[in-house]
Structure formats: C-alpha cells, structure tokens
Amino acid sequence: MSKVIPVSILALGLFAVTFAVNLQAPLYDSYATESEVGATAVTVAFAAYVGGLMPTLLLLGGLSDRIGRRFPIALALILGTVATALLVQAPSWISLVIARFMLGIGTGLATTSGTAYMTEILGADRARNAAVIVTSATSLGFGGGALATGISLGLQGHTLLPVSYIALFVAAPVLALIALTLPRVDKPRPVSIVRLPVFPTGTWVFGAAMALAWSTTGMTIAVVPLELAENNLGGWTGLVIFLAIFVGFLCQPIARRMSNARALALGFILIPLGFLVLLAGVWLKVLAFVLLGTCITSAASYGFTYLASLAEVSLRAPDDRARATAGLFIYAYFGFSLPVIASGALADMLGLQSAMVVFAIAQVTVTGIIVLVWSQRSAPSGAAINAG
C-alpha cells in the first residue's frame, strides 16, 4: 500500500477526533441557559475535557506501544460520536460535562498514538514531516468543528442538532472502521499497559510554552464567547474559535522553515501581544480587534509553538514518542484548563472583562519569567535564545 493512503486516512481520523472536540462550542451559552448556570460552570464544563484527557496521558500514554496504534484511534472516533450524541439526546450542562470528559479521553488516545503512528508510516528520518501533518490535521479539526457548527446555526437558525453534528455521526464511525484496516507498521512491545509519560531532557521550555500558549487559546474558546454573547455578537463565536486555531495552521509552513528554538521564541512574543489586542477589542467593543488578536494568538499557539514543541519532543525521544507526546500535552492541557477555570470564577465575581485583564497581567508576567530563565540556562552554552 502506498504511504499516501495510510497517511491520508490517519490524518482524516485525527481531524475527525479533534473536529468533535470544539463542535459544541458555539452552543455553550445554550447549554448553560438550559441549566441556568454561570461563567464558572461553563468553564468547568469546558475543562472537563482535560479531566478525561489528563489521566489518559498520565496513565495510558504508552498504551499503543503494547496494543498497536490503530485501535486507540478507532476508539477515539467512537467516543467523539457518542459524546456528541449525548448532547443531542439530553442537552444540558451536565451532559456537556460528560461529553467533554469523553472527548478528552478520545483526544488523549488519538494524539499520542497518532503522532507515533504517523512517524512510523513515514519513517523516523521524516519525524518533522510527520509532526507537520499531525499538527495540521489536529489544528484544522480543533478549529473546524466550531466553525462548522457556527455556519450550521447561521443557516439553520438556533437548533441543538446542527448539520455539523450529523456530519460527524456519518463520518466518524466509517473512519473508525477504516482505521482498523490500516497497515500495522509499528512493532508492539510487551510493556505494561499503564505507562507514565516521559519528559525528554531539555524540553521543559517547550512544555512551558505550550502551557502558556494553550491557556490563551482556552480563554479564547471558553471565556471570550461569553463576552461576545453579552455584546450581542454571539454569532461570531464559531469564526473566532476557528481563527483561534486555523491561522496557526496557516503559519506552520513558516514555522517549518525555522529552527524549533527560533519558532518558540517568536511564539513567546506573539502570545501576550495577541491577547492584549484581543482584550482591547473586547474592552472597546471593536470586533476587528477581537478577530486580529485571535489571529495573532493562533499563530503563536497552533503555529510556531505547537509545531516546534511537538517536533522537538519527537526528535529527543525516538524510542518513546507516544509517551513523550503525552508528556508534552500534560503541559499543554494544564495551561488549557486551570487558568480558564480560575478566570471563569473571577468572571462570576468581578465580571468577564476584569477577569480577562487579570489573565493578561498574569500571562505577561509568566511569559517574562519563562523567557528570562530560558535565556539564563542557555547562555553558558553560548546559544541564548537560539539554543535548540
């Protein structure tokens, strides 16, 4: 079988898994209204995704090393389908929490096994190319689900069964079956099913950058839509979430031409800059600034930082790619969840805009600290920020 076919099917599978993750995002406000809950509850539901994902990464990051890569990917596609079906059958905040938890498990299974599988299909000498394909497929999926639902709602009017959901119900089970027929190019090892993640030496700054970048994306996906809804701009939620991820995908070819360290350094600049522009848009009620800020943070989060980090850990752990990927995503989803929940609690106490201001201050401060420490640790080798 030509490599093009399994690579394409695997990429489609990873796209579908991540497509399901933010598929329901434009309807967060509707689910919250159904259950009469506030911003804190919405962010808790949003972060329930991490509640499913983190244990999967912590305990099952190496599962595919033992049972093979195909079954975890197929299972992730089925979990995404079931989670979305639950929201259709019983739309509420509780259902959203359960669905997000299931989606987290699916993402944890798919991203760890999928990254390793893609590298094995293409060959270890093309690990960076494999990382590009995985980040492209997942970036399009994370952003495409929200956009598809936003478009569906725009065409159908308010509904809890948008066409985007139906598309997932049709495509995901088919892709799950096809995934099981992919060639078994990996060599399963007689290891324990429960395997802890690994953190390759020298990659701490890439993990910290992922945490910082994805905390910004989490704010854009979970909190900013609530502010847009308050300003009667809720119809733009799908586009905002799509841009929060898709622009990063567009930047990946540029990041690919840079060293991992240079791409990471650029990400450190763009992360706080983008959120400050977005915050200005929310504060001044200027939609153009919101969209521009979203694009800048996307370039950092899903473009330069994501690609550089995934490529770096894959290169530094050639014998443990699945577990190293799990370690990287532990950093990422720590940032994706806890700051967002804290901001939701602050929003209920102080208001959405005040919570976003506090987040911005913390973000700039933490970025400065990480860059300072990175520079000091790299200086002795004479590499400074350009160190790999």
Secondary structure, 3 states (H helix, E strand, C coil): CCCHHHHHHHHHHHHHHHHHHCCCHHHHHHHHHHHCCCHHHHHHHHHHHHHHHHHHHHHHCCHHHHHCCHHHHHHHHHHHHHHHHHHHHCCCHHHHHHHHHHHHHHHHHHHHHHHHHHHHHHCHHHHHHHHHHHHHHHHHHHHHHHHHHHHHHHHHCCCCCCHHHHHHHHHHHHHHHHHCCCCCCCCCCCCCCCECCCCCCCCHHHHHHHHHHHHHHHHHHHCHHHHHHHCCCHHHHHHHHHHHHHHHHHHHHHHHCCCHHHHHHHHHHHHHHHHHHHHHHHHHCCHHHHHHHHHHHHHHHHHHHHHHHHHHHHHHCCCCHHHHHHHHHHHHHHHHHHHHHHHHHHHHHHCHHHHHHHHHHHHHHHHHHHHHHHHHHHHHHCCHHHCC
